C-alpha cells in the first residue's frame, strides 16, 4: 500500500531539487569547506555527518574536487560491514585520512574519540540524535586524544533550517 500520494512525492522531489540548487545550499557547502580547511592543514581528524546515504556520495564528490581524495573516507548504511570497518580503520590509523563523511549509521554504536572535530552538515530534528552524534567523540579515555569535542552546525541564515537549529539549541539549553 502506498502511504504517500504520487503527486505529493513528485512535489517533494521537485522542491528538493530547487533547494539543492539554491544559493543557501551552496552557501552551506562553501561554509563547510572554509571551516574544515584550517583543520585539514593542521592534520586534524574530522567527522562530518550529512544524514542521508545519497548525500554522503554527493558531498564526497564535491569535497574531493576541493581536497585530496585520499584524505576522505565514507561510512554509510548501504555499505557491507567489512567495508564500513575498513573505512573506520583507515580513518583511525592512517595519518593521511583526515575526514570521515557519514550518514546517520555512523552516529550509533561507534567510538570516534580520536577525532578532534564534528560537523553537522544537516541538523537532525531529534535532539537525542544530535546528542548521539556528539557522543561518538565524547567518550571515555578521550583525554588520551583531546580534552573537548569541537562541533559545528552548518546552516544558511534566513532559512527553515536556521529556525529549526535555533529551536533545537533553545531546547538543549532548557534540558541542561
VENPEJO-V715087 format. One record per residue. RES is the residue in three letters. SS is DSSP state (2 for helix, 1 for strand, 0 for the rest). PSI is psi in whole degrees, -180 to 180 (* if undefined). NEAR is the number of other ideal C-beta (glycine too) atoms within 8 Angstrom. Layout:
BEGIN
res->RES ss->SS psi->PSI near->NEAR
res->RES ss->SS psi->PSI near->NEAR
END
This chain:
BEGIN
res->UNK ss->0 psi->135 near->2
res->UNK ss->0 psi->130 near->5
res->UNK ss->0 psi->-19 near->3
res->UNK ss->0 psi->131 near->6
res->UNK ss->0 psi->150 near->6
res->UNK ss->2 psi->-40 near->7
res->UNK ss->2 psi->-45 near->6
res->UNK ss->2 psi->-41 near->8
res->UNK ss->2 psi->-42 near->9
res->UNK ss->2 psi->-40 near->8
res->UNK ss->2 psi->-44 near->8
res->UNK ss->2 psi->-43 near->8
res->UNK ss->2 psi->-43 near->8
res->UNK ss->2 psi->-46 near->8
res->UNK ss->2 psi->-38 near->8
res->UNK ss->2 psi->-43 near->8
res->UNK ss->2 psi->-40 near->8
res->UNK ss->2 psi->-47 near->8
res->UNK ss->2 psi->-44 near->9
res->UNK ss->2 psi->-35 near->7
res->UNK ss->0 psi->5 near->6
res->UNK ss->0 psi->165 near->8
res->UNK ss->2 psi->-40 near->6
res->UNK ss->2 psi->-35 near->10
res->UNK ss->2 psi->-44 near->11
res->UNK ss->2 psi->-36 near->8
res->UNK ss->2 psi->-42 near->9
res->UNK ss->2 psi->-42 near->12
res->UNK ss->2 psi->-42 near->10
res->UNK ss->2 psi->-39 near->8
res->UNK ss->2 psi->-40 near->9
res->UNK ss->2 psi->-50 near->12
res->UNK ss->2 psi->-44 near->11
res->UNK ss->2 psi->-41 near->7
res->UNK ss->2 psi->-43 near->11
res->UNK ss->2 psi->-14 near->13
res->UNK ss->2 psi->-50 near->8
res->UNK ss->2 psi->-38 near->7
res->UNK ss->2 psi->-41 near->12
res->UNK ss->2 psi->-43 near->13
res->UNK ss->2 psi->-31 near->6
res->UNK ss->0 psi->7 near->6
res->UNK ss->0 psi->36 near->6
res->UNK ss->0 psi->145 near->9
res->UNK ss->0 psi->132 near->11
res->UNK ss->1 psi->136 near->15
res->UNK ss->1 psi->133 near->15
res->UNK ss->1 psi->117 near->14
res->UNK ss->1 psi->125 near->15
res->UNK ss->1 psi->-5 near->12
res->UNK ss->1 psi->-62 near->9
res->UNK ss->0 psi->144 near->9
res->UNK ss->2 psi->-43 near->9
res->UNK ss->2 psi->-28 near->6
res->UNK ss->2 psi->-29 near->12
res->UNK ss->2 psi->-49 near->15
res->UNK ss->2 psi->-43 near->10
res->UNK ss->2 psi->-48 near->8
res->UNK ss->2 psi->-32 near->13
res->UNK ss->2 psi->-48 near->11
res->UNK ss->2 psi->-41 near->8
res->UNK ss->2 psi->-41 near->9
res->UNK ss->2 psi->-39 near->12
res->UNK ss->2 psi->-20 near->10
res->UNK ss->2 psi->-27 near->5
res->UNK ss->2 psi->-21 near->6
res->UNK ss->0 psi->174 near->10
res->UNK ss->0 psi->134 near->6
res->UNK ss->2 psi->-37 near->6
res->UNK ss->2 psi->-11 near->6
res->UNK ss->2 psi->-1 near->10
res->UNK ss->1 psi->132 near->15
res->UNK ss->1 psi->154 near->11
res->UNK ss->1 psi->152 near->12
res->UNK ss->1 psi->116 near->15
res->UNK ss->0 psi->163 near->12
res->UNK ss->0 psi->-45 near->7
res->UNK ss->0 psi->-5 near->4
res->UNK ss->0 psi->149 near->10
res->UNK ss->0 psi->162 near->5
res->UNK ss->2 psi->-40 near->6
res->UNK ss->2 psi->-36 near->6
res->UNK ss->2 psi->-41 near->8
res->UNK ss->2 psi->-47 near->11
res->UNK ss->2 psi->-39 near->8
res->UNK ss->2 psi->-41 near->8
res->UNK ss->2 psi->-44 near->13
res->UNK ss->2 psi->-43 near->12
res->UNK ss->2 psi->-46 near->8
res->UNK ss->2 psi->-43 near->10
res->UNK ss->2 psi->-42 near->15
res->UNK ss->2 psi->-45 near->8
res->UNK ss->2 psi->-25 near->5
res->UNK ss->0 psi->116 near->7
res->UNK ss->0 psi->-21 near->4
res->UNK ss->0 psi->-25 near->6
res->UNK ss->0 psi->111 near->12
res->UNK ss->0 psi->-18 near->11
res->UNK ss->1 psi->133 near->16
res->UNK ss->1 psi->118 near->18
res->UNK ss->1 psi->120 near->13
res->UNK ss->1 psi->150 near->15
res->UNK ss->1 psi->-166 near->14
res->UNK ss->2 psi->-22 near->12
res->UNK ss->2 psi->-22 near->10
res->UNK ss->2 psi->-6 near->14
res->UNK ss->2 psi->2 near->11
res->UNK ss->0 psi->132 near->7
res->UNK ss->0 psi->17 near->2
res->UNK ss->0 psi->149 near->8
res->UNK ss->0 psi->115 near->5
res->UNK ss->0 psi->36 near->13
res->UNK ss->0 psi->-14 near->13
res->UNK ss->0 psi->-8 near->6
res->UNK ss->0 psi->146 near->14
res->UNK ss->0 psi->-40 near->9
res->UNK ss->1 psi->153 near->14
res->UNK ss->1 psi->129 near->16
res->UNK ss->1 psi->133 near->14
res->UNK ss->1 psi->99 near->13
res->UNK ss->0 psi->-38 near->12
res->UNK ss->0 psi->162 near->10
res->UNK ss->0 psi->120 near->11
res->UNK ss->0 psi->147 near->11
res->UNK ss->0 psi->-13 near->6
res->UNK ss->0 psi->121 near->6
res->UNK ss->2 psi->-31 near->10
res->UNK ss->2 psi->-31 near->6
res->UNK ss->2 psi->-40 near->11
res->UNK ss->2 psi->-45 near->13
res->UNK ss->2 psi->-37 near->8
res->UNK ss->2 psi->-44 near->10
res->UNK ss->2 psi->-49 near->13
res->UNK ss->2 psi->-38 near->11
res->UNK ss->2 psi->-18 near->8
res->UNK ss->2 psi->-30 near->15
res->UNK ss->2 psi->-36 near->13
res->UNK ss->0 psi->79 near->8
res->UNK ss->0 psi->168 near->10
res->UNK ss->0 psi->147 near->4
res->UNK ss->0 psi->15 near->6
res->UNK ss->2 psi->-32 near->12
res->UNK ss->2 psi->-19 near->6
res->UNK ss->2 psi->-17 near->5
res->UNK ss->0 psi->-63 near->8
res->UNK ss->0 psi->154 near->8
res->UNK ss->0 psi->-33 near->4
res->UNK ss->0 psi->159 near->4
res->UNK ss->0 psi->128 near->10
res->UNK ss->1 psi->122 near->7
res->UNK ss->1 psi->148 near->11
res->UNK ss->1 psi->136 near->9
res->UNK ss->1 psi->126 near->7
res->UNK ss->0 psi->123 near->10
res->UNK ss->0 psi->153 near->10
res->UNK ss->0 psi->144 near->11
res->UNK ss->0 psi->155 near->5
res->UNK ss->0 psi->41 near->5
res->UNK ss->0 psi->166 near->9
res->UNK ss->2 psi->-40 near->5
res->UNK ss->2 psi->-40 near->10
res->UNK ss->2 psi->-42 near->11
res->UNK ss->2 psi->-45 near->8
res->UNK ss->2 psi->-43 near->10
res->UNK ss->2 psi->-47 near->11
res->UNK ss->2 psi->-42 near->8
res->UNK ss->2 psi->-42 near->8
res->UNK ss->2 psi->-41 near->12
res->UNK ss->2 psi->-39 near->8
res->UNK ss->2 psi->-41 near->8
res->UNK ss->2 psi->-39 near->9
res->UNK ss->2 psi->-45 near->10
res->UNK ss->2 psi->-41 near->7
res->UNK ss->2 psi->-34 near->6
res->UNK ss->2 psi->-29 near->6
res->UNK ss->0 psi->* near->4
END
